[in-house]
Amino acid sequence: MSREDVVSRLGRLLAVVPWIAAQPDGASAAKIAAQFGVTESRIEKDLQLIVEVEPVAQANVLMWEEGGRWYVDRFTKLSRPLRMTQADAFAVVAAAQLMLQAPGVGTSGAFASAIGKVARAVGGDVNGLEVQLPRPPALDVLAKALEARRCVQMEYYSAGRDEVTSRVVEPLALFTVDGWWHLVGWCHTAQAERDFRVDRVRQVDVLDDTFEWRPPTLRTDVAFDPDVAHATPIRIEVQPAQRWAVERYPVRDVVDNADGTTQFTVDAAGDAWLERLLLRLGPTAKVIEPAASVVGSDVAARLLALYE
């Protein structure tokens, strides 16, 4: 299927559900196909794809087929148009401007046009709005390797172990989280998927070796996703002012205590990474488990030595 076909189908899939919801007595596949200018066979495949996507809890939208007609139980989500404030629209436009910098998206086409329409709808103008995301030197090379399905040889600085290693990687996905570019790829050295910060790639060369692309299994919505099998679970206690770490890092077993402190467990890939986390949290953060850990005291001692 060509890129144009994918774009057209995605737009149709997004429009079909609210259109059916607006039909009080439902609609047959033939009527839906006529509305969207495609064959009945095509629309039946679209509808089957939609119903196979399991709804998220509290999504409040349910779609089903009965007696040859399709229905959408819209509850309240689709009963009225979405209203956006100027602040909401600005946040959407700013985020979309950032997405335009992703490899392969470009600053023209339907997506860029949609940004302008959102801004104009609330009386704004995006011509003077620029959202800058630092572009690491290795980003363009990795993007081309990903597109061509070519392996790369790269020198990478591992922040968790505080060392530079050389490895061959099959690029599977490029994405941004919290303003940083990340690469998920199959590492030949580890024989597993790894999440690499692109700005920590010291040198990268595209190899002649190709690979068969497949969707990554690692998450692409968090900034740190360690290999738990090789990480150390660390139990940390922080004061109320440092509770932001619960939202910033992929922590687990969060407990808010009556005295206002918060305890959580984080899987640390190495002492160097844990030291930086403790430095960000400040001197009031405590390592509760393992009890024998001396990372916190080591960090404090080194800081004190620098000041002295």
Residue pairs with C-beta under 8 A, 6 or more apart in sequence:
1 9
7 110
9 46
12 36
12 38
12 46
13 46
13 49
13 50
15 36
16 32
16 36
16 43
16 46
16 47
16 50
17 50
17 61
17 63
17 72
17 78
18 72
18 78
19 27
19 32
19 35
20 26
20 27
20 32
20 63
20 70
20 71
20 72
21 61
21 72
21 74
21 78
25 69
26 66
26 69
26 70
26 71
27 35
27 69
27 70
28 68
28 69
28 70
29 40
29 43
29 44
29 47
29 68
29 70
30 40
32 43
32 47
32 70
33 39
33 40
33 42
33 43
36 43
47 63
47 65
47 70
50 63
51 63
51 64
51 65
55 61
55 62
59 77
60 74
60 75
60 76
60 77
61 72
61 73
61 74
61 75
61 77
61 78
62 72
62 73
63 70
63 71
63 72
63 73
64 70
64 71
64 73
65 71
72 78
84 92
84 118
84 122
85 122
86 122
86 123
86 124
89 118
89 119
89 121
89 122
89 124
90 124
92 118
93 115
93 118
93 119
93 124
93 126
93 129
94 129
94 131
96 111
96 114
96 115
96 118
97 115
97 126
97 129
97 130
97 131
98 131
98 133
98 176
99 105
99 111
100 106
100 107
100 111
100 112
100 115
101 131
101 133
101 135
102 174
102 175
102 176
103 139
103 140
103 143
103 146
103 147
103 174
104 143
104 147
105 111
106 112
115 126
116 126
119 125
119 126
119 129
133 176
133 179
133 181
134 179
134 181
134 199
135 181
136 181
136 198
136 199
136 201
138 154
138 198
138 201
138 203
138 204
139 174
139 181
139 198
141 152
141 204
141 206
142 152
142 171
142 174
142 183
142 198
142 201
142 204
143 174
144 206
145 151
145 152
145 171
145 204
145 206
146 171
146 172
146 173
146 174
148 206
148 210
149 210
149 211
149 212
149 213
150 206
150 207
150 208
150 209
150 210
150 211
151 168
151 169
151 170
151 188
151 206
151 207
151 209
151 210
151 211
152 168
152 169
152 171
152 185
152 204
152 205
152 206
152 207
153 166
153 167
153 168
153 204
153 205
153 207
154 166
154 167
154 169
154 196
154 201
154 202
154 203
154 204
154 205
155 164
155 165
155 166
155 201
155 202
155 203
155 204
156 164
156 165
156 166
156 167
156 196
156 200
156 201
156 202
157 163
157 164
157 200
157 201
157 202
158 164
158 165
158 200
158 270
159 197
159 200
159 270
159 272
159 273
159 276
160 226
160 268
160 269
160 270
160 272
160 273
161 269
161 270
161 272
162 270
162 272
164 202
165 189
167 187
167 188
167 189
167 190
168 187
168 188
168 189
168 207
168 209
169 183
169 185
169 186
169 187
169 188
169 194
169 196
170 185
170 186
170 188
170 211
171 183
171 185
172 184
172 185
172 186
172 193
172 213
172 214
172 215
172 216
173 183
173 184
173 185
173 215
173 216
173 220
174 181
174 182
174 183
174 198
175 181
175 182
175 184
175 220
176 182
177 220
177 221
177 222
177 223
178 223
178 248
180 197
180 198
180 199
180 223
181 197
181 198
181 199
182 195
182 196
182 197
182 198
182 220
182 223
183 195
183 196
183 198
183 201
184 193
184 194
184 195
184 196
184 216
184 218
184 220
185 193
185 194
185 196
185 216
186 192
186 193
186 194
186 211
187 193
187 194
190 227
192 227
193 216
193 217
193 218
194 218
194 227
195 218
195 224
195 225
218 225
219 225
222 250
223 248
223 249
224 249
224 250
225 250
226 267
226 268
226 269
227 269
228 267
230 269
231 267
231 268
231 269
232 267
232 268
232 274
232 290
233 265
233 266
233 267
233 268
233 289
234 265
234 266
234 267
234 268
234 274
234 287
234 289
234 290
234 293
235 253
235 263
235 264
235 265
235 287
235 288
235 289
235 290
236 245
236 263
236 264
236 265
236 266
236 278
236 281
236 285
236 286
236 287
236 288
237 261
237 262
237 263
237 285
237 286
237 288
238 245
238 261
238 262
238 263
238 264
238 281
238 284
238 285
238 286
239 260
239 261
239 284
239 285
240 260
240 261
240 262
241 282
241 284
242 262
242 281
242 282
242 284
242 285
243 262
245 251
245 264
245 277
245 280
245 281
246 254
246 262
246 264
249 266
249 277
250 266
250 267
251 264
251 265
251 266
252 264
252 265
252 266
253 263
253 264
253 265
254 262
254 263
254 264
255 262
255 263
255 264
256 262
257 263
263 288
266 277
268 274
268 277
271 295
274 295
275 295
275 298
275 299
278 285
278 287
278 295
278 296
278 299
279 299
279 303
283 300
285 296
286 296
287 293
287 295
287 296
